[in-house]
Amino acid sequence: MARTIEFLFDYGSPFSYLASLQLPGFARRNNAAVIYRPILLGAALKATGNQSPMAVPAKGRYMAIELRRWAARYNVPFRLNPYPFLGNTIMLMRGAVAAQKHGNFGIYHDLVFKAVWAEALDLGDDAVRTRLLERAGFTPASFAAAIESREVKDELRRNTDQAIARGVFGAPSFFVGGEMFWGNDRFDFIEEALRKQS
């Protein structure tokens, strides 16, 4: 049986960014395939009565410290993003679904996570987003049309609804078989679950 890890993420989640950077190497070491599932974190939070850590000032301050600790441990670039688009990442997440359908997800995924959490760009600004897409070789007009398609909108909604039905309340979330793991710091447990699949 093939080993698989489902990775449920939102580009507005800094811990999803950190986890995503570790995931390719982790999957290779464990001979596992990764299934990337874009979801709307805001919808999952609302459906489950959860809220962003930033909504609790003391927790938000501590989370900023933890993010810097993890970035230092992983030796990866990280900058807190101050822009308000993080509260609504629907366009970026539709973009992920569209990129999956058009076969250029890897480029898009790395580009967006880096722009948000390494470069701290305002991807809620149409001009900034257009320049970013052009830099990566995307045609912004075609991409804009793709993310407005009914097929893309429906798939993102379906991903999110299914995630909530499976118990997802935050991101990043992972599934190995039917077992869920939440958080950037769960790779040890994910590895144990993968071993059981052998």
Residue pairs with C-beta under 8 A, 6 or more apart in sequence:
1 197
2 32
2 33
3 30
3 31
3 32
3 33
3 176
3 194
3 197
3 198
4 32
4 33
4 34
4 35
4 176
5 23
5 27
5 32
5 33
5 34
5 35
5 174
5 175
5 176
5 190
5 194
6 34
6 35
6 37
6 174
6 175
6 176
7 19
7 20
7 23
7 34
7 35
7 36
7 37
7 172
7 174
8 37
8 39
8 159
8 163
8 168
8 171
8 172
8 173
8 174
8 175
9 16
9 19
9 20
9 36
9 37
9 38
9 39
9 171
9 172
10 16
10 38
10 39
10 40
10 41
10 42
10 89
10 93
10 171
11 17
11 89
11 92
11 93
11 96
11 112
11 113
11 116
11 123
12 41
12 42
12 86
12 87
12 89
12 92
12 116
13 41
13 170
13 171
13 172
14 67
14 78
14 80
14 81
14 117
15 67
15 70
15 171
15 172
15 183
15 184
16 113
16 171
16 172
16 184
17 78
17 113
17 116
17 117
18 67
18 70
18 71
18 74
18 76
18 78
18 117
18 184
19 172
19 184
20 109
20 113
20 172
21 74
21 76
21 113
22 74
22 184
22 187
23 34
24 34
26 32
26 187
26 190
26 191
27 33
27 34
30 191
30 194
32 194
36 96
36 100
36 105
36 109
37 159
37 163
38 93
38 96
38 97
38 100
38 156
38 159
39 93
39 156
39 159
39 160
39 163
39 168
39 171
40 89
40 90
40 93
40 156
40 157
40 160
41 89
41 170
41 171
42 87
42 88
42 89
43 160
43 164
44 50
44 160
44 163
44 164
44 168
44 169
44 170
44 171
45 51
45 52
45 169
45 170
47 164
48 164
48 168
48 169
50 169
50 170
53 59
53 60
53 63
54 60
54 63
64 80
67 78
67 80
68 78
70 184
70 185
71 77
71 78
76 118
77 114
77 118
78 117
78 118
79 117
79 118
79 119
79 120
80 120
81 116
81 117
81 120
81 121
82 120
83 120
83 121
83 122
83 123
83 124
84 124
85 122
85 123
85 124
85 125
86 116
88 124
90 156
91 129
91 147
92 112
92 116
92 123
93 156
94 147
94 148
94 152
94 153
94 156
95 108
95 112
95 143
95 147
96 105
96 108
96 109
96 112
97 147
97 152
97 155
97 156
97 159
98 143
98 146
98 147
98 149
98 152
99 105
99 107
99 108
99 109
101 146
101 151
101 152
102 146
104 138
107 136
107 137
108 136
108 138
111 132
111 135
111 136
112 123
112 132
115 121
115 123
115 132
116 123
121 128
121 132
122 128
123 129
123 132
129 140
130 140
133 139
133 140
133 143
134 140
146 152
163 173
166 175
166 180
167 180
168 180
168 182
169 182
170 182
170 183
172 182
172 183
172 184
173 180
173 181
173 182
174 180
174 181
174 182
174 186
174 190
175 181
176 190
176 193
176 194
176 197
177 193
177 197
179 193
181 189
181 190
181 193
